Amino acid sequence: MTLIEVAEIIGILSFSLSGFFIAVSSKLDILGVFIASFLTALGGGVIRDVLVGRELYAFSNNLASILVISVVIIAILFKLQRFANIEKNTFFMVADTLGLVSFAISGALVGVEAEFNFFGVILLSLITAVGGGVLRDMLINKIPMILVSEFYGTVAIFVGVLIYTLGIIEMLNFLTIMNVFFLGVGLRFFAFYKDWHLPKIL
């Protein structure tokens, strides 16, 4: 199993759960919950793969769909919907952060593998990390989290820069990528609890 696949699996598991919380908090029915979870977990990766011209992981690997369905079913069985008030929900925050950073890493790795330049790698990192959430939020008529949340897209960009730099200096390996993962997660948690936001025009 490659590093990209490991990051992809962690991202799918985490974003399936965060999509579940968003769907339940938006009072969607059971079909809506599954659709929101699928979009959140797989949407960004599909956009990334289309841009790169590679085989669509979400549509060519049964594991992706199995993971999403399993997470939603387990969440329902364990009645995790009782935590659906997501404003300051720790379960949602952890799941969403792990998904964000994992997909940012997988997107950046795909960009490095495709020999994209700096901006290409950063864009793939950002799109993979936030694309599914944007599609989900548009579907439920909600302002995408990337536009209003504290240091959300910024974390994906930060991860993309680190992965690109490691690729340039030929230091991409399991250990360095794990360090990037923990740095990204730490930054997201720190920004959340310190309530950091990018400056607004008005």
Secondary structure, 3 states (H helix, E strand, C coil): CCHHHHHHHHHHHHHHHHHHHHHHHCCCCHHHHHHHHHHHHHHHHHHHHHHHCCCCHHHHCHHHHHHHHHHHHHHHHCCHHHHCCCCCCHHHHHHHHHHHHHHHHHHHHHHHHCCCCHHHHHHHHHHHHHHHHHHHHHHCCCCCHHHHCCCCHHHHHHHHHHHHHHHHCCCCCHHHHHHHHHHHHHHHHHHHHCCCCCCCCC
